[in-house]
Amino acid sequence: MSASCGHNHSHDHGSASDGAFRRALWIALIVNAAMFVVEIVAAQTAGSTALLADSVDFLGDALNYGLSLFVLSLGVLARGRVALLKGLSMLGFGLWVVGQAAWHALTGVVPEPVTMGVVGALALAANVGVAVLLFAHRQGDSNRRSVWLCTRNDAISNLAVLVAALGVFGTGTGWPDVIVAGIMAVLALHSGWQVVRLSLGELRGGAVKTAPAE
């Protein structure tokens, strides 16, 4: 799930940097929303847990890019709250994927590898394009940092889906799909915890600054 990028603690929201970041977020939002639709259909068709996990990740990223656009001109406390929501969403996503992977492992579902590979390659191209677009904005507050973490994780996840497709094709079992889904869950949980920690720190700092003097 996502947020915004670029090291700017002065909060000069009228800057050219913020304008470029806003345009990048809009493009990223559209790309992620489109890929969610493509992957959710492909996941159901192929019976792939990894694709299903990636499709939900695309949806979460699209929603969070939208949230990032909304809070871009707000203060540190508002941005910290949204980043906290996004971090918790990433944690929830990771736990959901763990449950799905366990279910597929127990039921022995074998996904269709060709669909996995084709859609995984398309998703990788989309996420690499978004990552290049957002690379210049990878530093900053928790809101910006969470955008970059999610974009980077998405590209890594897409590579993992391609590896899973090859594994399913080579072994004729669903285990590569389950293993990749588990890895994606761990990545989401780790990044979610990072964003939660950063946002809580900002919220504590902002609350101290805005507290009335005694």
C-alpha positions in Angstrom: 0.0 0.0 0.0 1.3 3.5 -0.6 2.0 7.3 0.1 4.4 10.0 -1.3 8.2 10.6 -2.0 10.9 13.4 -1.9 13.0 14.7 1.0 11.2 18.0 2.0 10.7 18.6 5.7 10.0 22.3 5.2 6.5 21.4 4.0 6.6 24.0 1.2 3.6 22.6 -0.5 3.6 25.2 -3.4 7.0 24.0 -4.6 7.8 22.6 -8.1 8.8 19.4 -6.3 5.3 18.9 -4.9 3.8 19.6 -8.3 5.9 17.0 -9.9 5.1 14.5 -7.2 1.4 15.2 -7.5 1.5 14.4 -11.2 3.5 11.2 -10.6 0.9 10.1 -8.0 -1.9 10.6 -10.5 -0.2 8.5 -13.1 0.7 5.8 -10.5 -2.9 5.8 -9.3 -4.3 5.2 -12.8 -1.7 2.4 -13.6 -2.4 0.6 -10.3 -6.2 0.7 -10.6 -6.0 -0.7 -14.2 -3.6 -3.5 -13.1 -5.9 -4.4 -10.2 -8.7 -5.1 -12.7 -6.4 -7.1 -14.9 -4.8 -9.2 -12.1 -8.0 -9.9 -10.2 -9.5 -11.4 -13.3 -6.3 -13.3 -14.2 -6.0 -14.6 -10.6 -9.5 -16.1 -10.7 -8.8 -17.6 -14.1 -5.4 -19.1 -13.3 -6.2 -20.1 -9.6 -3.0 -18.3 -8.4 -2.6 -17.1 -4.9 0.4 -15.1 -5.9 -1.5 -13.2 -8.6 -4.5 -12.7 -6.2 -2.2 -11.3 -3.6 -0.6 -9.0 -6.2 -4.0 -7.8 -7.4 -5.1 -6.8 -3.9 -1.8 -5.0 -3.5 -2.5 -3.1 -6.7 -5.9 -2.1 -5.3 -4.4 -1.0 -2.0 -1.7 1.1 -3.8 -4.3 2.8 -5.9 -6.3 3.7 -2.9 -3.3 5.0 -1.0 -2.0 7.0 -3.9 -5.4 8.7 -3.8 -5.1 9.3 0.0 -1.6 10.7 -0.6 -2.9 13.2 -3.1 -5.5 14.2 -0.6 -3.1 14.9 2.3 -0.2 16.3 0.3 -1.1 19.9 1.2 -1.9 19.1 4.8 0.2 19.3 8.0 2.5 16.7 9.5 -0.2 15.3 11.9 -2.7 14.7 9.1 -0.1 13.1 6.9 1.1 11.0 9.8 -2.4 9.7 10.5 -2.9 8.7 6.8 0.5 7.0 6.8 -0.5 5.1 9.9 -3.6 3.9 8.2 -1.6 2.8 5.2 0.9 1.0 7.4 -1.9 -0.9 9.2 -3.4 -1.7 5.8 -0.1 -3.2 4.7 0.0 -5.3 7.8 -3.5 -6.5 7.2 -2.7 -7.4 3.6 0.3 -9.5 4.8 -1.9 -11.4 7.2 -4.6 -12.0 4.6 -2.1 -13.4 2.1 -0.7 -15.8 4.8 -4.3 -17.2 5.3 -4.8 -17.6 1.5 -1.5 -19.3 1.1 -2.2 -21.7 3.9 -5.6 -22.5 2.4 -4.2 -23.2 -1.1 -1.4 -25.4 0.5 -4.0 -27.5 2.3 -6.3 -27.9 -0.7 -3.5 -28.6 -3.2 -4.6 -26.0 -5.8 -2.3 -26.0 -8.9 -2.5 -22.7 -10.7 -2.2 -22.2 -14.5 1.4 -21.1 -15.1 1.1 -19.4 -18.6 -1.5 -16.9 -17.4 0.6 -16.3 -14.3 3.7 -15.6 -16.4 2.1 -13.3 -18.9 0.2 -11.2 -16.4 3.2 -11.2 -14.0 5.3 -9.8 -16.8 2.7 -7.1 -17.5 2.5 -6.2 -13.8 6.3 -6.0 -13.6 6.5 -3.6 -16.5 3.8 -1.4 -15.0 5.5 -1.3 -11.6 9.0 -0.7 -12.9 7.5 2.3 -14.8 5.9 3.6 -11.7 9.1 3.0 -9.7 11.1 5.0 -12.2 8.6 7.8 -12.0 8.7 7.9 -8.2 12.4 7.3 -7.7 13.3 11.0 -7.3 10.7 11.2 -4.5 11.8 8.2 -2.4 13.0 10.2 0.7 10.9 12.3 3.1 8.3 11.9 5.7 6.4 8.7 6.5 3.7 9.5 3.9 6.3 9.8 1.1 8.4 7.0 2.4 5.5 4.6 2.4 4.8 5.3 -1.3 8.3 4.4 -2.3 8.4 1.3 -0.1 5.2 0.0 -1.7 6.3 0.8 -5.2 9.6 -1.0 -4.7 7.9 -4.0 -3.1 5.5 -4.3 -5.9 8.3 -4.6 -8.5 10.0 -7.3 -6.3 6.7 -9.1 -5.9 6.2 -9.2 -9.7 9.6 -10.8 -10.2 8.6 -13.4 -7.6 5.3 -14.1 -9.4 7.3 -14.9 -12.6 9.6 -17.2 -10.6 6.5 -18.9 -9.2 5.0 -19.4 -12.7 8.2 -21.1 -13.8 8.2 -23.2 -10.7 4.6 -24.3 -11.2 5.3 -25.1 -14.8 8.4 -27.1 -14.0 7.1 -29.0 -11.0 3.4 -29.4 -11.8 2.5 -28.5 -8.2 1.1 -25.4 -6.5 3.9 -25.1 -4.0 6.0 -22.5 -5.8 2.8 -20.3 -5.9 2.2 -20.8 -2.2 5.9 -20.1 -1.3 5.9 -16.9 -3.3 2.7 -15.7 -1.8 4.2 -16.3 1.7 7.3 -14.3 0.7 5.0 -11.4 -0.5 3.2 -11.6 2.9 6.4 -11.3 4.8 7.5 -8.3 2.7 4.2 -6.6 3.3 4.4 -7.2 7.0 7.9 -5.9 7.3 7.2 -2.7 5.2 3.9 -2.1 7.0 5.7 -2.2 10.4 8.3 0.3 9.1 5.6 2.7 8.0 3.7 2.3 11.3 6.8 3.0 13.3 7.6 6.1 11.2 4.1 7.5 11.4 3.8 6.9 15.2 7.0 8.8 15.7 5.8 11.7 13.6 2.4 11.8 15.4 4.1 11.8 18.8 6.4 14.6 17.6 3.6 16.6 16.1 1.5 16.2 19.2 4.3 17.6 21.4 4.8 20.6 19.1 1.0 21.5 19.1 0.4 20.9 22.8 -0.3 24.1 24.8 2.5 25.3 27.0 1.8 25.0 30.7 
